[in-house]
Amino acid sequence: MSKPHIGIVVATTREGRFADKPAAWIRDIAAARGDMEVELLDLRDYPMPFFAEAASPAWAAPKDEVARRWGQKVAAMDGFIFVTGEYNHGVPAVLKNALDYAYREFNRKPAAYVGYGGVGAARSIEQLRLINIELQMAPTRSAVHIAGADFIGMFMHGKTFADMQHLEPAARSLLDDLLWWTRALKSARAEMPAPA
Ligand SMILES: Cc1cc2nc3c(=O)[nH]c(=O)nc-3n(C[C@H](O)[C@H](O)[C@H](O)COP(=O)(O)O)c2cc1C
């Protein structure tokens, strides 16, 4: 089997966002393994309007050109790592919007999570797992939660991921787990058509 393609979704877009740091961190750890192809999918590169299409993407391709490009990129991936913060205890709206713009492109693909914030975006990621289920994805148990003093240290006090080596075992577990599910589902998708 060829190396699976993993999309690392950078799920916030605001000026000065923290997201770039954890996204680059998990990308570098994943790329160093050599058993998966990884690509950053930065939502800044897909500036989609708030969803106002006539039909759900489950039934009809979006008319918005950027959304079509987003759907094509999602379709090319075998699995996903969502790198996300937590906005008012929920999923950042720009991420929810991007998820609403595709459907079949996400189906039967696994997702893992890297979260950051006061509680490592745990509340946001729990919501995200439910949204991923509705997209017929396979959310994994695996996540890295960058929380408390780790988050504040990097957010406000000049620490970097070089100071956070204790997070690396969780990153390795996440990638091991995601790789298993990605290979299993990629093979199943190739062998069996999904029910209509
Ligand atoms: C609109 C908004 C809501 C926020 N709500 C939460 C929250 O519910 N929980 C939390 O831990 N941090 C919250 N924060 C702080 C974020 O954890 C922090 O700003 C983080 O850097 C946001 O991710 P970003 O920099 O990638 O946008 C919030 C920040 C913003 C801008």
The ligand as a MOL file (V3000), in Angstrom:
LIG
                    3D

  0  0  0     0  0            999 V3000
M  V30 BEGIN CTAB
M  V30 COUNTS 31 33 0 0 0
M  V30 BEGIN ATOM
M  V30 1 C -13.2540 34.1490 20.4800 0
M  V30 2 C -12.3470 33.4350 21.4420 0
M  V30 3 C -12.8790 32.5730 22.3700 0
M  V30 4 C -12.0400 31.8650 23.2460 0
M  V30 5 N -12.5790 30.9360 24.0840 0
M  V30 6 C -11.7580 30.1000 24.7620 0
M  V30 7 C -12.2840 28.9690 25.4600 0
M  V30 8 O -13.4580 28.7210 25.4950 0
M  V30 9 N -11.4030 28.1360 26.0800 0
M  V30 10 C -10.0470 28.3460 26.0430 0
M  V30 11 O -9.3040 27.5420 26.5890 0
M  V30 12 N -9.5310 29.4230 25.3960 0
M  V30 13 C -10.3430 30.2820 24.7540 0
M  V30 14 N -9.8310 31.3530 24.0680 0
M  V30 15 C -8.3930 31.6120 24.1530 0
M  V30 16 C -7.6900 30.7390 23.1470 0
M  V30 17 O -7.3470 29.4960 23.7610 0
M  V30 18 C -6.4160 31.3930 22.6320 0
M  V30 19 O -6.6810 32.7070 22.1920 0
M  V30 20 C -5.8480 30.6030 21.4670 0
M  V30 21 O -4.6400 31.1870 21.1000 0
M  V30 22 C -6.8340 30.5810 20.2850 0
M  V30 23 O -6.3310 29.8730 19.1880 0
M  V30 24 P -5.7230 30.6530 17.9110 0
M  V30 25 O -4.6170 31.5470 18.4880 0
M  V30 26 O -5.1820 29.5790 17.0350 0
M  V30 27 O -6.8210 31.4690 17.3280 0
M  V30 28 C -10.6340 32.0790 23.2090 0
M  V30 29 C -10.1120 32.9680 22.2600 0
M  V30 30 C -10.9460 33.6260 21.3790 0
M  V30 31 C -10.3290 34.5200 20.3190 0
M  V30 END ATOM
M  V30 BEGIN BOND
M  V30 1 1 1 2
M  V30 2 1 2 3
M  V30 3 2 2 30
M  V30 4 2 3 4
M  V30 5 1 4 5
M  V30 6 1 4 28
M  V30 7 2 5 6
M  V30 8 1 6 7
M  V30 9 1 6 13
M  V30 10 2 7 8
M  V30 11 1 7 9
M  V30 12 1 9 10
M  V30 13 2 10 11
M  V30 14 1 10 12
M  V30 15 2 12 13
M  V30 16 1 13 14
M  V30 17 1 14 15
M  V30 18 1 14 28
M  V30 19 1 15 16
M  V30 20 1 16 17
M  V30 21 1 16 18
M  V30 22 1 18 19
M  V30 23 1 18 20
M  V30 24 1 20 21
M  V30 25 1 20 22
M  V30 26 1 22 23
M  V30 27 1 23 24
M  V30 28 2 24 25
M  V30 29 1 24 26
M  V30 30 1 24 27
M  V30 31 2 28 29
M  V30 32 1 29 30
M  V30 33 1 30 31
M  V30 END BOND
M  V30 END CTAB
M  END
